[in-house]
Amino acid sequence: MGGRPVFITIGFSHYCEKARWGLDRAGIAYEEQAHPPLIHYRALKGLGVGKQVPVLVVDGVPMADSSAILAWADGHLPPDRTLYPADLTEEICELEDRFDEDLGPATRRLVYAYGFETPKVMRWTAGQGVAWHERALLRLALPFARPMFSRVVGLTPADLTAARATIEEVLAEVDDRLADGRRFLVGGRFTAADLTFASLLAPAFLPPAYGAPLPTADRLAPGYRDWMASVADHPSVAFARRLYAEERQR
Ligand SMILES: N[C@@H](CCC(=O)N[C@@H](CS)C(=O)NCC(=O)O)C(=O)O
């Protein structure tokens, strides 16, 4: 028993970043084991937690889902620093669910769709922090992997149009919420709603403080850069940037 929790991830995944931010914020020491996407299935085999990361293994017991890990990490903080103040939990969790269910899958679709247009950059990004043999496997498998990613993530032209529309819708909602000048989404303090929004939107602005290495914008496909430029003027994007600059300590 004891020992540091093991944090199983796809390093660059924004859901993994959400959980990582929570762990870092709570000052929890952990050992991250990063894997390339799809190759991560092998690391989850036998754990009984399904096929998705992040997964945190604490004292041999695996815990799946970024929200569960975030809440677990948050339980280590005093009440004045919690991301889920008791009187605001309902509103926070409603927003967290909206971002988890709609924003996260939509930004991920664009990341993979454009990622396949720059396979070298995709290989670099997915290979950060992973074992050499998984990097070798990634190099072999990537040229044939798009159909499988398309099945798992949804990369048809219709999927991508829908993803852009969903992102615009969520950004407009958050713009509206921020229009009264508030500094945080709920209750005047930094909560899980803010953290979830900023991490799941991070692929749109590539924050320097992100907890895994990301490529710089100049290495991305032109379409990816155009998309980043097309959302950059939203107050909600500036807000997410600010949250990263002010709240994402490691
Ligand atoms: N609701 C889950 C979503 C996690 C998620 O979608 N993880 C992706 C990586 S970004 C994954 O593991 N995908 C593999 C698959 O679905 O087969 C959470 O919040 O943890």
The ligand as an SDF file (V2000), in Angstrom:
LIG
                    3D

 20 19  0  0  0  0  0  0  0  0999 V2000
  -15.6210   11.5930  -19.9070 N   0  0  0  0  0  0  0  0  0  0  0  0
  -14.2670   11.1600  -19.9730 C   0  0  0  0  0  0  0  0  0  0  0  0
  -13.7360   11.3790  -21.3740 C   0  0  0  0  0  0  0  0  0  0  0  0
  -12.2880   10.9850  -21.5170 C   0  0  0  0  0  0  0  0  0  0  0  0
  -11.8860   10.8190  -22.9600 C   0  0  0  0  0  0  0  0  0  0  0  0
  -12.6620   11.0670  -23.8850 O   0  0  0  0  0  0  0  0  0  0  0  0
  -10.6520   10.3170  -23.1370 N   0  0  0  0  0  0  0  0  0  0  0  0
  -10.1250   10.0620  -24.4810 C   0  0  0  0  0  0  0  0  0  0  0  0
   -8.8040   10.7590  -24.6350 C   0  0  0  0  0  0  0  0  0  0  0  0
   -9.0680   12.4950  -24.8770 S   0  0  0  0  0  0  0  0  0  0  0  0
   -9.9020    8.5760  -24.6590 C   0  0  0  0  0  0  0  0  0  0  0  0
   -9.3610    7.9380  -23.7880 O   0  0  0  0  0  0  0  0  0  0  0  0
  -10.3440    8.0400  -25.8230 N   0  0  0  0  0  0  0  0  0  0  0  0
  -10.1420    6.6540  -26.1710 C   0  0  0  0  0  0  0  0  0  0  0  0
  -11.4280    5.9740  -26.5580 C   0  0  0  0  0  0  0  0  0  0  0  0
  -12.5040    6.5950  -26.3950 O   0  0  0  0  0  0  0  0  0  0  0  0
  -11.3630    4.8440  -27.0210 O   0  0  0  0  0  0  0  0  0  0  0  0
  -13.4450   11.9260  -18.9420 C   0  0  0  0  0  0  0  0  0  0  0  0
  -13.8450   13.0440  -18.5940 O   0  0  0  0  0  0  0  0  0  0  0  0
  -12.4280   11.4080  -18.4670 O   0  0  0  0  0  0  0  0  0  0  0  0
  1  2  1  0
  2  3  1  0
  2 18  1  0
  3  4  1  0
  4  5  1  0
  5  6  2  0
  5  7  1  0
  7  8  1  0
  8  9  1  0
  8 11  1  0
  9 10  1  0
 11 12  2  0
 11 13  1  0
 13 14  1  0
 14 15  1  0
 15 16  2  0
 15 17  1  0
 18 19  2  0
 18 20  1  0
M  END
$$$$
